[in-house]
Amino acid sequence: MARTIVTLLAFVLLIILHGYIEKGAQTLGLSFTFSKMLPYLLQGIVLIVLLVEVYRTFLMQLPLVLRRLLGLIVLIGGGGIAFAMHPIYEGDFKHEYRPVFFSGKSSQQLHDGLTMIALPGCPYCYERVEDLNRFVELYPAEAVYIQVVNEDSLALKEYRERAEDQIVVSFAKNQETLTSITGKRYPSFIYIEPETKKGMLWNNNGFGVAAMDFVLDQ
């Protein structure tokens, strides 16, 4: 009985500390992808242990069919609570990009490194600023930029206030080119490889933790 309670408390604690575990793993130098997965893996392991303890403590004397039914309820119920508290969204683990090519003046309008193309008043853009802040906090040597389409000085100021000092925030130099490339989907992310000048473009749903790991490996 005591082990069951301890295991249940450990499961609840892992759910509460989900974000801290992810950030702690990142701080230790683990990849963004594994750091994202780690809290779910730990919760899954502890949930299985909890199921075994509940089975041994409460269900052993019950008929087989009832044992299996109640065990399934514990497993699905615990997993459902964990995912309800920390859902996995469509783009969390994605790395879906397409190559982009620049020539003439357009080749000089974006910096080498990672650039987020943002729109004034875009809530999804603001959310991704936090991801970029975490990125440069962990890897300050990485070049990261935010370019704002539509020359709105208030929006530019807001992005600068939200972004870490290492992130350079400016107006987009050629909005027509960027609008054409991104298809007016914001935020979009463009990475330009410094040596080859090869460009890669992600939309918001395609730029997950695997994409961030990819940028680090370039």
MIMARVEX-668991 format. One record per residue: residue number from 1; residue in three letters; x, y, z of N, C-alpha, C in turn. Coordinates in nm, 3 decimals, decimal comma. Each point is the difference from the previous one (the first is absolute). Layout:
! MIMARVEX-668991
(NUM 'ALA' (X Y Z) (X Y Z) (X Y Z))
...
END
This chain:
! MIMARVEX-668991
(1 'MET' (0,083 -0,120 0,000) (-0,083 0,120 0,000) (0,087 0,126 0,000))
(2 'ALA' (0,104 0,001 0,085) (0,088 0,116 0,009) (0,072 0,024 -0,132))
(3 'ARG' (0,044 -0,108 -0,066) (0,070 0,015 -0,127) (-0,093 0,055 -0,108))
(4 'THR' (-0,124 -0,039 0,006) (-0,097 0,051 -0,096) (-0,018 0,150 0,016))
(5 'ILE' (-0,010 0,044 0,125) (-0,017 0,144 0,027) (0,123 0,077 -0,044))
(6 'VAL' (0,118 -0,053 0,031) (0,124 0,068 -0,039) (0,011 0,009 -0,152))
(7 'THR' (-0,035 -0,108 -0,068) (0,006 0,001 -0,147) (-0,100 0,098 -0,058))
(8 'LEU' (-0,119 0,007 0,057) (-0,101 0,095 -0,046) (0,049 0,143 0,020))
(9 'LEU' (0,060 0,028 0,114) (0,053 0,134 0,026) (0,113 0,034 -0,097))
(10 'ALA' (0,083 -0,099 -0,030) (0,109 0,022 -0,096) (-0,056 0,034 -0,138))
(11 'PHE' (-0,108 -0,067 -0,039) (-0,063 0,027 -0,130) (-0,056 0,142 -0,004))
(12 'VAL' (-0,069 0,038 0,107) (-0,057 0,136 0,008) (0,112 0,103 -0,003))
(13 'LEU' (0,110 -0,027 0,071) (0,112 0,094 0,006) (0,064 0,017 -0,138))
(14 'LEU' (0,011 -0,110 -0,074) (0,058 0,008 -0,134) (-0,086 0,086 -0,092))
(15 'ILE' (-0,131 -0,008 0,016) (-0,090 0,083 -0,080) (0,018 0,147 0,036))
(16 'ILE' (0,009 0,028 0,129) (0,016 0,139 0,046) (0,133 0,058 -0,047))
(17 'LEU' (0,104 -0,082 0,004) (0,135 0,047 -0,034) (0,036 -0,022 -0,146))
(18 'HIS' (-0,098 -0,027 -0,083) (0,022 -0,032 -0,141) (0,092 0,102 -0,069))
(19 'GLY' (-0,036 0,126 0,009) (0,078 0,105 -0,066) (0,140 0,014 0,056))
(20 'TYR' (0,014 -0,015 0,131) (0,132 0,011 0,063) (0,092 -0,115 -0,044))
(21 'ILE' (-0,058 -0,119 -0,017) (0,079 -0,114 -0,046) (0,051 0,025 -0,141))
(22 'GLU' (-0,088 0,051 -0,086) (0,041 0,029 -0,139) (0,112 0,104 -0,003))
(23 'LYS' (-0,017 0,108 0,074) (0,101 0,105 0,000) (0,130 -0,048 0,064))
(24 'GLY' (-0,013 -0,083 0,104) (0,120 -0,054 0,064) (0,080 -0,087 -0,095))
(25 'ALA' (-0,071 -0,081 -0,080) (0,068 -0,084 -0,098) (0,070 0,084 -0,106))
(26 'GLN' (-0,065 0,108 -0,043) (0,063 0,091 -0,096) (0,126 0,063 0,059))
(27 'THR' (-0,008 0,041 0,125) (0,114 0,063 0,066) (0,118 -0,096 0,010))
(28 'LEU' (-0,030 -0,128 0,015) (0,106 -0,102 0,007) (0,062 -0,029 -0,137))
(29 'GLY' (-0,054 0,061 -0,104) (0,057 -0,018 -0,133) (-0,067 -0,108 -0,083))
(30 'LEU' (-0,109 -0,056 0,049) (-0,071 -0,099 -0,080) (-0,073 0,070 -0,114))
(31 'SER' (-0,029 -0,075 -0,105) (-0,064 0,060 -0,116) (-0,139 0,053 0,035))
(32 'PHE' (-0,047 0,093 -0,081) (-0,136 0,053 0,021) (-0,103 -0,111 -0,014))
(33 'THR' (0,024 -0,092 -0,094) (-0,096 -0,108 -0,022) (-0,008 -0,093 0,120))
(34 'PHE' (0,116 -0,045 0,049) (-0,001 -0,091 0,115) (-0,051 0,070 0,125))
(35 'SER' (0,037 0,127 0,016) (-0,046 0,076 0,117) (-0,153 0,012 -0,001))
(36 'LYS' (-0,056 0,016 -0,119) (-0,146 0,008 -0,014) (-0,066 -0,133 0,036))
(37 'MET' (0,065 -0,110 -0,038) (-0,056 -0,133 0,023) (0,017 -0,048 0,144))
(38 'LEU' (0,108 0,046 0,065) (0,038 -0,056 0,130) (-0,112 0,003 0,104))
(39 'PRO' (-0,071 0,112 0,022) (-0,107 -0,003 0,102) (-0,108 -0,104 -0,031))
(40 'TYR' (-0,035 -0,015 -0,128) (-0,100 -0,099 -0,037) (0,050 -0,143 0,025))
(41 'LEU' (0,128 -0,023 -0,029) (0,057 -0,132 0,023) (-0,001 -0,036 0,148))
(42 'LEU' (0,041 0,097 0,083) (0,002 -0,024 0,145) (-0,141 -0,025 0,053))
(43 'GLN' (-0,096 0,079 -0,047) (-0,138 -0,019 0,044) (-0,053 -0,136 -0,044))
(44 'GLY' (0,037 -0,042 -0,121) (-0,044 -0,131 -0,048) (0,055 -0,114 0,084))
(45 'ILE' (0,128 0,011 0,034) (0,064 -0,105 0,081) (-0,066 -0,009 0,138))
(46 'VAL' (-0,018 0,116 0,064) (-0,059 0,002 0,133) (-0,146 -0,045 -0,005))
(47 'LEU' (-0,070 0,032 -0,108) (-0,139 -0,044 -0,013) (-0,009 -0,152 -0,009))
(48 'ILE' (0,093 -0,061 -0,071) (0,003 -0,147 -0,009) (0,029 -0,061 0,137))
(49 'VAL' (0,095 0,061 0,073) (0,030 -0,049 0,135) (-0,123 0,015 0,089))
(50 'LEU' (-0,070 0,112 -0,013) (-0,123 0,022 0,077) (-0,105 -0,106 -0,033))
(51 'LEU' (-0,013 -0,033 -0,126) (-0,096 -0,103 -0,041) (0,034 -0,134 0,064))
(52 'VAL' (0,129 -0,034 0,001) (0,043 -0,126 0,063) (-0,032 0,001 0,149))
(53 'GLU' (0,026 0,112 0,068) (-0,026 0,008 0,143) (-0,151 -0,008 0,030))
(54 'VAL' (-0,080 0,069 -0,081) (-0,146 -0,007 0,019) (-0,049 -0,142 -0,024))
(55 'TYR' (0,055 -0,064 -0,100) (-0,038 -0,138 -0,032) (0,030 -0,093 0,116))
(56 'ARG' (0,121 0,013 0,055) (0,040 -0,088 0,111) (-0,078 0,030 0,128))
(57 'THR' (-0,026 0,128 0,025) (-0,059 0,039 0,129) (-0,152 -0,017 0,003))
(58 'PHE' (-0,066 0,033 -0,111) (-0,146 0,007 0,004) (-0,072 -0,099 -0,092))
(59 'LEU' (0,065 -0,046 -0,105) (-0,074 -0,071 -0,104) (0,024 -0,150 -0,005))
(60 'MET' (0,096 -0,050 0,076) (0,037 -0,141 -0,012) (-0,116 -0,095 0,032))
(61 'GLN' (-0,089 0,042 0,089) (-0,109 -0,089 0,043) (-0,122 0,007 -0,091))
(62 'LEU' (0,003 0,090 -0,097) (-0,115 0,018 -0,088) (0,006 -0,095 -0,119))
(63 'PRO' (-0,113 -0,024 -0,064) (0,000 -0,082 -0,122) (0,088 0,061 -0,108))
(64 'LEU' (0,051 -0,086 -0,087) (0,097 0,043 -0,100) (-0,054 0,113 -0,088))
(65 'VAL' (-0,121 -0,013 -0,047) (-0,057 0,101 -0,089) (-0,011 0,135 0,072))
(66 'LEU' (-0,041 -0,002 0,125) (-0,012 0,123 0,077) (0,136 0,061 0,027))
(67 'ARG' (0,099 -0,087 0,029) (0,136 0,050 0,022) (0,051 0,075 -0,123))
(68 'ARG' (-0,021 -0,061 -0,115) (0,048 0,061 -0,124) (-0,074 0,131 -0,028))
(69 'LEU' (-0,128 0,002 0,025) (-0,079 0,120 -0,024) (0,046 0,114 0,090))
(70 'LEU' (0,016 -0,029 0,131) (0,042 0,105 0,093) (0,144 0,044 -0,028))
(71 'GLY' (0,084 -0,096 -0,038) (0,138 0,036 -0,036) (0,004 0,092 -0,121))
(72 'LEU' (-0,087 -0,028 -0,096) (-0,007 0,084 -0,119) (-0,049 0,141 0,036))
(73 'ILE' (-0,093 0,007 0,093) (-0,051 0,130 0,044) (0,112 0,081 0,066))
(74 'VAL' (0,080 -0,067 0,085) (0,113 0,069 0,065) (0,098 0,050 -0,105))
(75 'LEU' (0,032 -0,084 -0,097) (0,099 0,036 -0,102) (-0,049 0,115 -0,087))
(76 'ILE' (-0,123 -0,013 -0,051) (-0,054 0,104 -0,088) (-0,029 0,128 0,078))
(77 'GLY' (-0,053 -0,017 0,123) (-0,030 0,118 0,081) (0,124 0,078 0,036))
(78 'GLY' (0,105 -0,069 0,044) (0,125 0,068 0,035) (0,063 0,067 -0,120))
(79 'GLY' (0,004 -0,074 -0,113) (0,057 0,059 -0,121) (-0,080 0,118 -0,049))
(80 'GLY' (-0,133 -0,011 0,011) (-0,086 0,110 -0,044) (0,021 0,126 0,082))
(81 'ILE' (0,017 -0,017 0,131) (0,025 0,116 0,086) (0,133 0,065 -0,035))
(82 'ALA' (0,103 -0,083 -0,021) (0,132 0,053 -0,033) (-0,003 0,079 -0,130))
(83 'PHE' (-0,066 -0,055 -0,103) (-0,003 0,069 -0,129) (-0,095 0,120 0,003))
(84 'ALA' (-0,102 -0,004 0,084) (-0,088 0,115 0,013) (0,074 0,118 0,062))
(85 'MET' (0,087 -0,030 0,096) (0,078 0,106 0,064) (0,111 0,053 -0,092))
(86 'HIS' (0,058 -0,089 -0,080) (0,111 0,039 -0,088) (-0,022 -0,065 -0,137))
(87 'PRO' (-0,092 0,054 -0,078) (-0,032 -0,061 -0,131) (0,116 0,009 -0,098))
(88 'ILE' (0,005 -0,094 -0,091) (0,097 0,005 -0,109) (-0,072 0,057 -0,122))
(89 'TYR' (0,051 0,110 -0,052) (-0,062 0,065 -0,115) (0,060 -0,052 -0,130))
(90 'GLU' (-0,070 0,028 -0,107) (0,037 -0,054 -0,131) (0,144 0,030 -0,039))
(91 'GLY' (0,045 0,123 0,026) (0,131 0,038 -0,048) (0,114 -0,017 0,100))
(92 'ASP' (-0,027 -0,056 0,117) (0,101 -0,004 0,106) (0,129 -0,070 -0,041))
(93 'PHE' (-0,013 -0,111 -0,071) (0,119 -0,079 -0,034) (0,035 0,008 -0,149))
(94 'LYS' (-0,066 0,087 -0,074) (0,016 -0,002 -0,145) (0,128 0,070 -0,047))
(95 'HIS' (0,041 -0,043 -0,119) (0,114 0,062 -0,069) (-0,032 -0,011 -0,149))
(96 'GLU' (-0,088 0,087 -0,046) (-0,045 -0,003 -0,139) (0,035 0,134 -0,065))
(97 'TYR' (0,097 -0,002 -0,089) (0,043 0,122 -0,065) (0,005 -0,020 -0,150))
(98 'ARG' (0,013 0,111 -0,070) (0,024 -0,007 -0,144) (0,116 0,094 -0,032))
(99 'PRO' (0,079 -0,035 -0,100) (0,113 0,086 -0,036) (-0,048 0,130 -0,063))
(100 'VAL' (0,070 0,107 0,026) (-0,029 0,129 -0,063) (0,129 0,055 -0,058))
(101 'PHE' (-0,013 0,074 -0,108) (0,118 0,051 -0,069) (-0,012 0,151 -0,017))
(102 'PHE' (0,109 0,069 0,026) (0,002 0,145 -0,009) (0,105 0,041 -0,104))
(103 'SER' (-0,031 0,105 -0,071) (0,095 0,051 -0,099) (-0,009 0,152 -0,002))
(104 'GLY' (0,105 0,063 -0,053) (0,000 0,146 -0,009) (-0,011 0,066 0,135))
(105 'LYS' (-0,081 0,106 0,007) (-0,017 0,074 0,125) (-0,063 -0,085 0,109))
(106 'SER' (-0,088 -0,091 -0,039) (-0,068 -0,081 0,102) (0,097 -0,085 0,079))
(107 'SER' (0,115 -0,034 -0,059) (0,098 -0,082 0,072) (0,067 0,078 0,112))
(108 'GLN' (-0,011 0,134 -0,002) (0,063 0,082 0,102) (-0,100 0,051 0,104))
(109 'GLN' (-0,125 -0,041 -0,013) (-0,104 0,055 0,087) (-0,027 -0,086 0,122))
(110 'LEU' (0,061 -0,116 0,007) (-0,012 -0,085 0,118) (0,138 -0,034 0,051))
(111 'HIS' (0,013 -0,014 0,130) (0,128 -0,031 0,062) (0,026 -0,150 -0,005))
(112 'ASP' (0,128 -0,035 0,004) (0,034 -0,141 0,023) (-0,050 -0,039 0,138))
(113 'GLY' (-0,045 -0,123 0,014) (-0,053 -0,046 0,127) (-0,151 -0,011 -0,006))
(114 'LEU' (-0,062 0,004 0,116) (-0,144 -0,023 0,011) (-0,075 0,133 0,013))
(115 'THR' (-0,103 0,017 -0,084) (-0,083 0,120 0,004) (-0,147 -0,039 0,010))
(116 'MET' (-0,070 0,061 0,095) (-0,145 -0,017 0,006) (-0,066 0,118 -0,068))
(117 'ILE' (-0,089 -0,028 -0,095) (-0,077 0,104 -0,066) (-0,131 0,014 0,076))
(118 'ALA' (-0,023 0,117 0,057) (-0,112 0,020 0,091) (-0,092 0,110 -0,050))
(119 'LEU' (-0,121 -0,002 0,051) (-0,104 0,095 -0,038) (-0,041 0,080 0,124))
(120 'PRO' (-0,025 0,128 -0,013) (-0,048 0,078 0,116) (-0,129 -0,059 0,056))
(121 'GLY' (-0,007 -0,009 0,132) (-0,121 -0,048 0,066) (-0,027 -0,148 -0,016))
(122 'CYS' (0,100 -0,078 -0,040) (-0,019 -0,143 -0,026) (0,026 -0,079 0,129))
(123 'PRO' (-0,103 -0,061 0,062) (0,020 -0,071 0,127) (0,091 -0,121 -0,014))
(124 'TYR' (-0,006 -0,069 -0,115) (0,087 -0,116 -0,020) (0,146 0,044 -0,012))
(125 'CYS' (0,021 0,118 -0,059) (0,136 0,053 -0,009) (0,055 0,031 0,139))
(126 'TYR' (-0,084 0,059 0,084) (0,044 0,033 0,135) (0,037 -0,127 0,077))
(127 'GLU' (-0,078 -0,107 -0,019) (0,030 -0,126 0,067) (0,137 -0,053 -0,043))
(128 'ARG' (0,030 0,012 -0,129) (0,125 -0,056 -0,048) (0,120 0,086 0,040))
(129 'VAL' (-0,022 0,127 0,034) (0,110 0,081 0,054) (0,056 -0,065 0,126))
(130 'GLU' (-0,088 -0,058 0,082) (0,046 -0,066 0,122) (0,090 -0,119 -0,033))
(131 'ASP' (-0,033 -0,073 -0,108) (0,084 -0,112 -0,043) (0,136 0,050 -0,046))
(132 'LEU' (0,001 0,110 -0,074) (0,127 0,056 -0,046) (0,082 0,052 0,117))
(133 'ASN' (-0,067 0,058 0,098) (0,071 0,047 0,120) (0,070 -0,116 0,070))
(134 'ARG' (-0,071 -0,110 0,012) (0,060 -0,119 0,063) (0,116 -0,053 -0,084))
(135 'PHE' (-0,015 0,007 -0,130) (0,103 -0,048 -0,092) (0,130 0,078 0,019))
(136 'VAL' (-0,010 0,136 0,001) (0,123 0,079 0,014) (0,052 -0,001 0,143))
(137 'GLU' (-0,088 -0,025 0,096) (0,046 -0,013 0,138) (0,092 -0,121 0,014))
(138 'LEU' (-0,037 -0,108 -0,066) (0,080 -0,122 0,006) (0,120 0,004 -0,094))
(139 'TYR' (-0,018 0,066 -0,114) (0,105 0,003 -0,103) (0,021 0,144 -0,046))
(140 'PRO' (0,064 0,081 0,084) (0,015 0,144 -0,029) (0,083 0,030 -0,123))
(141 'ALA' (0,079 -0,096 -0,048) (0,082 0,025 -0,118) (-0,080 -0,010 -0,130))
(142 'GLU' (-0,121 -0,056 0,008) (-0,082 -0,016 -0,120) (-0,057 0,135 -0,045))
(143 'ALA' (0,000 0,022 -0,130) (-0,053 0,124 -0,056) (-0,151 -0,014 -0,021))
(144 'VAL' (-0,077 0,083 0,069) (-0,146 -0,006 -0,007) (-0,055 0,140 -0,022))
(145 'TYR' (-0,096 0,011 -0,091) (-0,056 0,129 -0,036) (-0,153 -0,009 -0,006))
(146 'ILE' (-0,064 0,115 0,017) (-0,144 0,012 -0,023) (-0,018 0,116 -0,097))
(147 'GLN' (-0,071 -0,026 -0,110) (-0,033 0,106 -0,094) (-0,152 0,016 -0,003))
(148 'VAL' (-0,045 0,121 0,017) (-0,143 0,031 0,010) (-0,048 0,057 -0,133))
(149 'VAL' (-0,101 -0,065 -0,058) (-0,060 0,055 -0,122) (-0,103 0,105 0,039))
(150 'ASN' (-0,024 0,093 -0,091) (-0,086 0,116 0,025) (0,072 0,091 0,101))
(151 'GLU' (0,035 0,117 -0,043) (0,084 0,088 0,082) (-0,083 0,068 0,108))
(152 'ASP' (-0,022 -0,075 0,106) (-0,077 0,047 0,116) (0,100 0,021 0,114))
(153 'SER' (0,027 0,125 0,033) (0,104 0,031 0,100) (-0,038 -0,052 0,138))
(154 'LEU' (-0,128 -0,001 0,033) (-0,043 -0,053 0,130) (0,024 -0,150 0,008))
(155 'ALA' (-0,029 -0,070 -0,111) (0,024 -0,144 -0,004) (0,148 -0,031 0,011))
(156 'LEU' (0,082 0,079 -0,070) (0,145 -0,020 0,007) (0,049 0,017 0,144))
(157 'LYS' (-0,050 0,103 0,067) (0,038 0,024 0,139) (-0,043 -0,116 0,089))
(158 'GLU' (-0,120 -0,052 -0,024) (-0,050 -0,110 0,083) (0,084 -0,126 -0,019))
(159 'TYR' (0,036 -0,030 -0,124) (0,085 -0,117 -0,024) (0,137 0,018 0,066))
(160 'ARG' (0,053 0,120 -0,006) (0,130 0,024 0,064) (-0,009 -0,015 0,150))
(161 'GLU' (-0,111 0,040 0,058) (-0,018 -0,015 0,145) (-0,014 -0,147 0,039))
(162 'ARG' (-0,063 -0,079 -0,085) (-0,022 -0,141 0,030) (0,126 -0,084 -0,023))
(163 'ALA' (0,081 0,040 -0,098) (0,115 -0,082 -0,040) (0,122 0,028 0,087))
(164 'GLU' (0,082 -0,102 0,017) (0,128 0,016 0,070) (0,091 0,093 -0,080))
(165 'ASP' (0,098 0,059 0,069) (0,088 0,097 -0,064) (0,079 -0,061 -0,115))
(166 'GLN' (0,029 -0,131 0,006) (0,078 -0,064 -0,106) (-0,076 -0,009 -0,132))
(167 'ILE' (-0,133 0,012 0,007) (-0,083 -0,012 -0,121) (-0,015 0,139 -0,062))
(168 'VAL' (0,041 0,011 -0,124) (-0,008 0,128 -0,071) (-0,139 0,011 -0,063))
(169 'VAL' (-0,073 0,105 0,036) (-0,136 0,021 -0,050) (0,001 0,121 -0,093))
(170 'SER' (-0,057 -0,017 -0,120) (-0,002 0,110 -0,096) (-0,120 -0,017 -0,093))
(171 'PHE' (-0,025 0,101 -0,081) (-0,102 -0,011 -0,103) (0,054 -0,085 -0,115))
(172 'ALA' (-0,089 -0,072 -0,065) (0,039 -0,076 -0,119) (0,041 0,097 -0,110))
(173 'LYS' (0,110 -0,028 -0,068) (0,053 0,093 -0,100) (-0,078 -0,008 -0,132))
(174 'ASN' (-0,041 -0,119 -0,038) (-0,077 -0,015 -0,124) (-0,125 -0,081 0,031))
(175 'GLN' (-0,106 0,068 0,035) (-0,120 -0,068 0,044) (-0,066 -0,079 -0,112))
(176 'GLU' (0,009 0,049 -0,124) (-0,061 -0,072 -0,111) (0,065 -0,136 -0,019))
(177 'THR' (0,131 -0,004 0,008) (0,071 -0,128 -0,015) (-0,037 -0,096 0,112))
(178 'LEU' (0,001 0,049 0,124) (-0,031 -0,086 0,114) (-0,145 -0,046 -0,003))
(179 'THR' (-0,090 0,088 -0,040) (-0,141 -0,038 -0,010) (-0,019 -0,110 -0,102))
(180 'SER' (0,073 0,012 -0,111) (-0,009 -0,102 -0,104) (0,056 -0,133 0,049))
(181 'ILE' (0,113 0,005 0,069) (0,066 -0,123 0,047) (-0,082 -0,068 0,108))
(182 'THR' (-0,049 0,077 0,096) (-0,071 -0,060 0,114) (-0,145 -0,031 -0,030))
(183 'GLY' (-0,054 0,057 -0,108) (-0,141 -0,021 -0,028) (-0,090 0,065 0,102))
(184 'LYS' (0,048 0,107 0,062) (-0,073 0,074 0,104) (-0,038 -0,089 0,119))
(185 'ARG' (0,089 -0,092 0,032) (-0,020 -0,086 0,116) (0,099 0,043 0,108))
(186 'TYR' (-0,055 0,041 0,114) (0,085 0,055 0,107) (-0,028 -0,070 0,132))
(187 'PRO' (0,106 -0,024 0,078) (0,139 0,027 -0,036) (0,053 -0,105 -0,097))
(188 'SER' (0,097 0,040 -0,079) (0,077 -0,093 -0,081) (0,146 0,012 0,043))
(189 'PHE' (0,074 -0,106 -0,026) (0,140 -0,004 0,043) (0,088 -0,029 -0,121))
(190 'ILE' (0,104 0,079 -0,015) (0,094 -0,019 -0,110) (0,140 -0,017 0,058))
(191 'TYR' (0,068 -0,105 -0,042) (0,139 -0,021 0,041) (0,087 0,006 -0,124))
(192 'ILE' (0,104 0,082 0,005) (0,096 0,010 -0,110) (0,134 -0,050 0,048))
(193 'GLU' (0,046 -0,106 -0,064) (0,127 -0,062 0,037) (0,114 0,095 -0,038))
(194 'PRO' (0,085 0,039 0,096) (0,100 0,105 -0,025) (0,095 -0,029 -0,116))
(195 'GLU' (0,044 -0,124 -0,017) (0,101 -0,029 -0,101) (-0,061 -0,018 -0,138))
(196 'THR' (-0,105 -0,081 -0,010) (-0,059 -0,031 -0,131) (-0,108 0,100 -0,041))
(197 'LYS' (-0,049 0,079 0,096) (-0,112 0,094 -0,022) (-0,129 -0,074 -0,037))
(198 'LYS' (-0,004 -0,127 0,028) (-0,122 -0,077 -0,024) (-0,109 0,045 0,098))
(199 'GLY' (-0,119 0,023 -0,050) (-0,109 0,045 0,085) (-0,102 -0,109 0,024))
(200 'MET' (-0,057 -0,001 0,120) (-0,105 -0,095 0,037) (-0,113 0,075 0,066))
(201 'LEU' (-0,124 -0,038 -0,033) (-0,116 0,071 0,051) (-0,095 -0,097 0,071))
(202 'TRP' (-0,039 0,037 0,122) (-0,100 -0,075 0,076) (-0,120 0,091 0,026))
(203 'ASN' (-0,121 -0,055 -0,004) (-0,112 0,075 0,057) (-0,007 -0,031 0,149))
(204 'ASN' (-0,091 0,063 0,069) (-0,005 -0,013 0,145) (-0,019 -0,145 0,044))
(205 'ASN' (-0,091 -0,072 -0,065) (-0,027 -0,139 0,040) (0,113 -0,095 -0,036))
(206 'GLY' (0,084 0,040 -0,094) (0,110 -0,088 -0,040) (0,127 0,021 0,079))
(207 'PHE' (0,004 0,106 0,082) (0,123 0,033 0,072) (-0,014 -0,043 0,146))
(208 'GLY' (0,023 -0,129 0,023) (-0,007 -0,054 0,135) (0,139 -0,019 0,058))
(209 'VAL' (0,008 -0,079 0,107) (0,128 -0,019 0,067) (0,101 -0,070 -0,089))
(210 'ALA' (-0,046 -0,088 -0,089) (0,092 -0,067 -0,092) (0,064 0,101 -0,095))
(211 'ALA' (-0,077 0,102 -0,040) (0,055 0,104 -0,086) (0,105 0,082 0,074))
(212 'MET' (-0,024 0,027 0,128) (0,099 0,075 0,078) (0,129 -0,080 0,015))
(213 'ASP' (-0,012 -0,130 0,017) (0,120 -0,085 0,005) (0,073 0,002 -0,134))
(214 'PHE' (-0,077 0,001 -0,108) (0,059 0,004 -0,134) (0,081 0,129 -0,018))
(215 'VAL' (-0,056 0,112 0,041) (0,071 0,128 -0,013) (0,131 -0,004 0,079))
(216 'LEU' (-0,003 -0,057 0,119) (0,121 -0,009 0,081) (0,109 -0,086 -0,067))
(217 'ASP' (-0,042 -0,099 -0,077) (0,095 -0,091 -0,063) (0,064 0,059 -0,126))
(218 'GLN' (-0,055 0,109 -0,049) (0,052 0,058 -0,125) (0,131 0,075 0,024))
END
